[in-house]
Amino acid sequence: MTDPRRGAITTATLGAAFLMATSAIGPGFLTQTAVFTAQLGASFGFAILVSILFDLGAQLNIWRVLAVAERRAQDVANEVLPGLGHGLAALVALGGLAFNVGNIAGTGLGLNALAGVDVRIGAAASAAVAIGLFLAREAGRAMDRFAQALGLVMIALTLYVVVSARPPVAEALLRTVAPLEIDALSILTIVGGTVGGYITFAGAHRLIDAGIRGRHSLAQVTRSATLGIGVASLMRILLFLATLGVVAHGATLDPANPPASAFRHAAGDLGQRVFGIVMWAAAITSVVGSAYTSVSFLRSVSSRIDRAPGRAIIAFIALSTVIFLLVGRPVAVLILVGAINGLILPISLGAMLVAAHRTGIVGDYRHPRWLTAAGVFVAGTMALLGARAMLTVAL
């Protein structure tokens, strides 16, 4: 007999993967990929390859530990070191709020590129759509399906632009394993943009809320984490190839909006419209993911938020929108928080690695040694890259 819960579990597992992936694929993701491709050319493929391996090392460790502990990251971190979880919650929530202002701006820019809608009006309307998801009776399921649908739309449309751009695929493959230039900052930035800050925990917390936890769920959790990284990485590769095709054919990207100009050079006016859809989809799914995950961290801090997380998520989105409408996009703050996101990863991943070997947290679960080693390498390397980047900026 078929398990009646099987469909719901599959939906939640897919939803968690796409929530993580679409949380990563935001306005900053699009811009970073276009900018670094223009700077490094085909050699940026190496940075993407390294980032995928780092992403897997971080996500598989964190998702599995949280599943076995059956608690959210801040609660686990507090058991590793009293107060660490509250500090992590504050960093993630504040970073999520700052990024959400940029995500809200991105929805307005997307509708402006698509249909000429005023940026502020488009942002306000998009915020209303996001809020509507959390007013639904089954908000979790609505969020899962929303992330899946728009994730597939982004991939399909970007693939169309790749075909139009005619990138030098052979050169890209060669330079992915034999780069002419290696840029540490690009690796730090895109790893931080894919698994930094709140993004690392978006899918894992969704699985916990959906009841997919415990040692018996590890296979599902691992599949979900791998799929999430796969979707985000596929989108990164497609954006890289689309931009590489444009640059390789001699076009110069507009520094005011690099990804938009890449789409426009590749597919003309239609490319501009396609960019509008992709930007809107990337931004609004990031709005949803940022709000959901940031509030999930605050649930351990406030019993009031824990009793009504949906209301807190709606308030989070509304606050982000008001800040954007009153202040505009705080570019300097977003850049700073982007760097902090990359630096949060060594702290959060380090705490999960310690927790993986504490019987008081995970019981008699034995965390794979190879996964621990991979996590230690990722955390250590990201800490070193972050320190190097900060020294470079300071000097």
C-alpha positions as CSV (number, residue, x, y, z in Angstrom):
1,M,0.0,0.0,0.0
2,T,1.2,3.5,-0.8
3,D,2.1,5.7,2.1
4,P,-0.3,8.6,2.1
5,R,2.4,10.9,3.4
6,R,4.8,10.0,0.6
7,G,3.6,12.7,-1.8
8,A,3.6,15.4,0.9
9,I,7.1,14.4,1.9
10,T,8.3,14.5,-1.7
11,T,6.7,17.9,-2.2
12,A,8.4,19.3,1.0
13,T,11.8,17.7,0.0
14,L,11.6,19.3,-3.4
15,G,10.3,22.5,-1.9
16,A,13.3,22.7,0.5
17,A,15.7,22.2,-2.3
18,F,14.2,24.9,-4.5
19,L,13.7,27.2,-1.5
20,M,17.5,27.0,-0.8
21,A,18.4,27.4,-4.5
22,T,16.0,30.3,-5.3
23,S,17.1,32.0,-2.1
24,A,20.6,32.0,-3.5
25,I,19.5,33.1,-7.0
26,G,18.8,36.7,-6.2
27,P,19.7,40.1,-7.8
28,G,23.2,39.9,-6.4
29,F,23.6,36.4,-7.8
30,L,22.8,37.6,-11.3
31,T,25.0,40.7,-11.0
32,Q,28.0,38.9,-9.5
33,T,28.0,36.2,-12.2
34,A,27.9,38.8,-15.0
35,V,30.6,41.0,-13.5
36,F,33.0,38.2,-12.7
37,T,32.5,36.6,-16.2
38,A,33.3,39.9,-17.8
39,Q,36.4,40.3,-15.7
40,L,37.8,36.7,-15.8
41,G,36.3,35.4,-19.0
42,A,36.3,31.6,-19.4
43,S,38.5,31.2,-16.3
44,F,35.5,32.1,-14.1
45,G,34.4,28.5,-14.8
46,F,37.2,27.4,-12.3
47,A,35.7,29.6,-9.6
48,I,32.3,28.1,-10.2
49,L,33.7,24.6,-10.0
50,V,35.4,25.3,-6.7
51,S,32.3,27.0,-5.4
52,I,30.1,24.0,-6.2
53,L,32.5,21.7,-4.3
54,F,32.6,24.1,-1.3
55,D,28.8,24.5,-1.4
56,L,28.3,20.7,-1.2
57,G,30.8,20.5,1.6
58,A,29.0,23.1,3.6
59,Q,25.4,22.1,2.9
60,L,25.7,18.4,3.4
61,N,27.3,18.9,6.8
62,I,24.8,21.5,8.0
63,W,21.6,19.8,6.7
64,R,22.6,16.4,8.0
65,V,23.6,17.6,11.5
66,L,20.4,19.7,11.9
67,A,18.3,16.7,10.7
68,V,19.9,14.4,13.3
69,A,19.7,17.0,16.0
70,E,16.1,17.7,15.0
71,R,16.5,21.4,15.9
72,R,17.2,24.6,14.1
73,A,20.7,25.9,13.7
74,Q,20.5,28.6,16.4
75,D,19.4,26.0,19.0
76,V,22.2,23.7,18.1
77,A,24.7,26.5,18.1
78,N,23.6,27.5,21.6
79,E,24.3,24.0,22.8
80,V,27.8,24.1,21.3
81,L,28.5,27.4,23.0
82,P,25.9,29.3,25.1
83,G,25.0,32.5,23.4
84,L,26.5,31.5,20.0
85,G,23.1,30.7,18.6
86,H,21.6,34.0,19.7
87,G,24.6,35.8,18.1
88,L,24.2,33.8,14.9
89,A,20.4,34.5,14.9
90,A,21.1,38.3,15.1
91,L,23.7,38.2,12.3
92,V,21.5,36.1,10.0
93,A,18.3,38.2,10.7
94,L,20.0,41.5,10.2
95,G,21.8,40.4,7.1
96,G,18.6,38.9,5.8
97,L,16.7,42.2,6.3
98,A,19.5,44.2,4.5
99,F,19.5,41.8,1.6
100,N,15.7,41.7,1.5
101,V,15.7,45.5,0.8
102,G,17.8,44.7,-2.3
103,N,15.6,41.8,-3.2
104,I,12.5,44.0,-3.0
105,A,14.3,46.5,-5.3
106,G,15.1,43.7,-7.6
107,T,11.4,42.8,-8.1
108,G,10.7,46.4,-9.0
109,L,13.6,46.5,-11.5
110,G,12.4,43.2,-13.0
111,L,8.9,44.5,-13.7
112,N,10.4,47.7,-15.0
113,A,12.5,45.8,-17.5
114,L,9.6,43.5,-18.4
115,A,6.8,46.0,-18.8
116,G,8.0,49.5,-18.0
117,V,6.3,49.5,-14.6
118,D,7.6,52.2,-12.2
119,V,10.2,50.5,-9.9
120,R,8.5,51.5,-6.6
121,I,5.1,50.4,-7.8
122,G,6.5,47.1,-9.0
123,A,8.3,46.5,-5.8
124,A,5.1,47.2,-3.7
125,A,3.0,45.0,-5.9
126,S,5.6,42.2,-5.7
127,A,5.7,42.5,-1.9
128,A,2.0,42.0,-1.9
129,V,2.4,38.8,-3.9
130,A,5.0,37.5,-1.4
131,I,2.8,38.4,1.6
132,G,-0.1,36.6,-0.1
133,L,1.8,33.4,0.0
134,F,1.9,33.5,3.8
135,L,-1.7,34.4,4.1
136,A,-2.6,31.1,2.4
137,R,-4.1,28.3,4.5
138,E,-1.2,26.0,3.7
139,A,1.5,28.6,3.5
140,G,4.4,26.1,3.6
141,R,3.1,24.1,0.6
142,A,2.3,27.3,-1.3
143,M,5.9,28.5,-0.7
144,D,7.3,25.1,-1.9
145,R,5.3,25.2,-5.1
146,F,6.1,28.9,-5.8
147,A,9.8,28.3,-5.4
148,Q,9.7,25.2,-7.7
149,A,7.7,26.9,-10.4
150,L,9.7,30.1,-10.6
151,G,13.0,28.1,-10.3
152,L,12.1,26.1,-13.4
153,V,11.0,29.3,-15.3
154,M,14.4,31.0,-14.6
155,I,16.4,28.0,-15.8
156,A,14.3,27.6,-19.0
157,L,14.5,31.3,-20.0
158,T,18.2,31.5,-19.2
159,L,18.9,28.4,-21.3
160,Y,17.2,30.2,-24.2
161,V,19.6,33.2,-23.8
162,V,22.6,30.8,-23.7
163,V,21.6,29.3,-27.0
164,S,21.2,32.9,-28.4
165,A,24.6,34.0,-27.1
166,R,26.5,31.1,-28.7
167,P,29.2,30.8,-26.0
168,P,32.6,29.2,-26.6
169,V,31.7,26.0,-24.7
170,A,35.0,24.2,-25.4
171,E,37.0,27.1,-24.1
172,A,34.8,27.3,-21.0
173,L,35.4,23.6,-20.3
174,L,39.1,23.9,-20.8
175,R,39.5,27.0,-18.5
176,T,37.3,25.4,-15.8
177,V,40.1,22.9,-15.2
178,A,43.0,25.0,-16.5
179,P,42.3,28.6,-15.7
180,L,44.5,31.4,-16.9
181,E,43.6,33.4,-13.8
182,I,42.4,32.5,-10.3
183,D,40.7,35.2,-8.3
184,A,40.2,34.4,-4.6
185,L,37.7,37.2,-4.1
186,S,35.4,35.8,-6.8
187,I,35.4,32.4,-5.1
188,L,34.6,34.0,-1.7
189,T,31.9,36.1,-3.1
190,I,30.0,33.4,-5.0
191,V,30.4,30.8,-2.2
192,G,29.1,33.4,0.3
193,G,26.3,34.3,-2.2
194,T,25.2,30.6,-2.5
195,V,25.6,29.3,1.0
196,G,26.4,32.3,3.1
197,G,24.2,33.9,5.7
198,Y,20.6,32.8,5.8
199,I,20.9,30.8,2.6
200,T,22.7,27.9,4.2
201,F,19.8,27.2,6.5
202,A,16.8,28.0,4.2
203,G,16.2,24.4,3.0
204,A,17.3,22.7,6.2
205,H,14.9,24.7,8.4
206,R,12.1,24.1,5.9
207,L,12.6,20.3,6.2
208,I,12.6,20.6,10.0
209,D,9.3,22.6,9.9
210,A,7.9,20.0,7.5
211,G,8.7,17.2,10.0
212,I,11.5,15.6,7.8
213,R,14.0,15.1,10.5
214,G,15.8,12.3,12.4
215,R,18.3,9.7,11.3
216,H,15.7,7.8,9.3
217,S,15.3,10.9,7.1
218,L,19.0,11.3,6.2
219,A,18.7,9.9,2.7
220,Q,15.9,12.4,1.9
221,V,17.8,15.3,3.5
222,T,21.0,14.5,1.5
223,R,19.0,14.3,-1.7
224,S,17.3,17.6,-1.0
225,A,20.6,19.4,-0.2
226,T,22.3,18.0,-3.3
227,L,19.4,18.9,-5.5
228,G,19.3,22.5,-4.1
229,I,23.0,23.0,-4.8
230,G,22.5,21.4,-8.2
231,V,19.7,23.9,-9.2
232,A,21.7,26.9,-8.0
233,S,24.8,25.7,-9.7
234,L,23.0,25.0,-13.0
235,M,21.6,28.5,-13.0
236,R,25.1,29.9,-12.2
237,I,26.6,27.9,-15.1
238,L,23.9,29.1,-17.5
239,L,24.4,32.7,-16.6
240,F,28.1,32.3,-17.0
241,L,27.8,30.8,-20.4
242,A,25.3,33.4,-21.6
243,T,27.5,36.3,-20.4
244,L,30.7,34.6,-21.8
245,G,29.0,34.3,-25.2
246,V,28.2,38.0,-25.2
247,V,31.7,39.0,-24.0
248,A,33.5,36.6,-26.4
249,H,31.7,38.2,-29.3
250,G,33.1,41.6,-28.4
251,A,30.2,43.2,-26.6
252,T,30.8,45.4,-23.5
253,L,28.5,45.1,-20.6
254,D,26.8,48.1,-19.1
255,P,28.3,48.6,-15.7
256,A,25.0,50.1,-14.4
257,N,23.3,46.7,-15.0
258,P,25.6,44.0,-16.3
259,P,23.2,41.1,-16.4
260,A,20.5,43.1,-18.2
261,S,23.0,44.2,-20.9
262,A,24.2,40.6,-21.3
263,F,20.6,39.4,-22.0
264,R,20.0,42.3,-24.3
265,H,23.2,41.8,-26.3
266,A,22.4,38.1,-26.6
267,A,18.7,38.3,-27.7
268,G,17.8,41.9,-28.4
269,D,14.6,43.4,-27.2
270,L,13.2,39.9,-26.3
271,G,16.3,39.4,-24.2
272,Q,15.5,42.5,-22.3
273,R,12.0,41.1,-21.5
274,V,13.4,37.7,-20.6
275,F,15.8,39.4,-18.2
276,G,12.8,41.2,-16.6
277,I,11.1,37.9,-15.9
278,V,14.3,36.2,-14.6
279,M,15.1,39.2,-12.4
280,W,11.6,39.3,-11.0
281,A,11.5,35.6,-10.4
282,A,15.0,35.6,-8.8
283,A,14.2,38.6,-6.6
284,I,10.7,37.6,-5.3
285,T,11.8,34.0,-4.5
286,S,14.7,35.5,-2.6
287,V,12.3,37.8,-0.7
288,V,10.3,34.7,0.3
289,G,13.4,32.7,1.3
290,S,15.1,35.5,3.2
291,A,11.9,36.4,5.2
292,Y,11.1,32.7,6.0
293,T,14.6,31.8,7.1
294,S,15.3,35.0,9.0
295,V,12.2,34.6,11.0
296,S,12.9,30.9,11.6
297,F,16.1,32.1,13.5
298,L,14.1,34.5,15.6
299,R,11.6,31.9,16.7
300,S,14.0,30.8,19.4
301,V,14.5,34.3,20.6
302,S,10.8,35.3,20.9
303,S,8.0,33.1,22.0
304,R,5.6,35.5,20.4
305,I,7.2,35.0,17.0
306,D,7.3,31.3,17.6
307,R,3.5,31.2,18.2
308,A,2.8,33.1,15.0
309,P,5.7,32.9,12.5
310,G,3.5,33.7,9.6
311,R,2.7,37.1,10.9
312,A,6.3,37.8,11.7
313,I,7.3,36.8,8.1
314,I,4.6,39.2,6.7
315,A,5.9,42.0,9.0
316,F,9.5,41.2,7.8
317,I,8.5,41.6,4.2
318,A,6.5,44.7,4.9
319,L,9.4,46.3,6.8
320,S,11.8,45.5,3.9
321,T,9.4,47.1,1.5
322,V,9.0,50.3,3.5
323,I,12.7,50.7,3.9
324,F,13.2,50.4,0.2
325,L,10.3,52.8,-0.6
326,L,11.7,55.4,1.9
327,V,15.4,55.0,1.4
328,G,16.0,53.3,-1.8
329,R,18.6,50.5,-2.4
330,P,21.4,50.9,0.2
331,V,24.2,49.7,-2.1
332,A,27.0,50.2,0.4
333,V,25.1,48.2,3.1
334,L,24.4,45.4,0.6
335,I,28.1,45.1,-0.3
336,L,29.1,45.0,3.3
337,V,26.5,42.4,4.2
338,G,27.6,40.4,1.2
339,A,31.1,40.2,2.6
340,I,29.8,39.4,6.1
341,N,27.7,36.5,4.6
342,G,30.9,34.9,3.4
343,L,32.4,35.3,6.9
344,I,29.3,33.9,8.7
345,L,29.8,30.6,6.9
346,P,33.0,29.5,8.8
347,I,31.3,30.3,12.1
348,S,28.0,28.5,11.4
349,L,29.7,25.6,9.7
350,G,32.3,25.3,12.4
351,A,29.5,25.1,15.1
352,M,27.7,22.4,13.1
353,L,30.9,20.4,12.8
354,V,31.5,20.5,16.6
355,A,27.8,19.6,17.1
356,A,28.2,16.6,14.8
357,H,30.5,15.0,17.4
358,R,28.7,15.9,20.6
359,T,26.6,12.9,21.8
360,G,24.4,15.3,23.8
361,I,23.3,16.8,20.5
362,V,23.3,14.0,18.0
363,G,23.2,10.9,20.2
364,D,25.0,7.9,18.9
365,Y,25.0,9.2,15.3
366,R,28.4,8.8,13.6
367,H,29.0,11.7,11.2
368,P,31.1,10.5,8.2
369,R,34.8,11.3,8.6
370,W,35.1,12.4,5.0
371,L,32.3,14.8,5.4
372,T,33.8,16.2,8.5
373,A,37.1,16.6,6.7
374,A,35.4,18.4,3.8
375,G,33.6,20.7,6.2
376,V,36.8,21.6,8.1
377,F,38.5,22.3,4.8
378,V,35.7,24.5,3.6
379,A,35.4,26.4,6.9
380,G,39.1,27.0,7.1
381,T,39.5,28.0,3.5
382,M,36.6,30.4,3.7
383,A,38.0,32.0,6.9
384,L,41.4,32.5,5.2
385,L,39.8,33.9,2.0
386,G,37.6,36.2,4.1
387,A,40.6,37.5,6.2
388,R,42.6,38.0,3.0
389,A,39.7,39.9,1.3
390,M,39.3,42.2,4.4
391,L,43.0,42.9,4.5
392,T,43.0,43.8,0.8
393,V,40.1,46.2,1.4
394,A,41.7,47.7,4.5
395,L,45.0,48.3,2.6
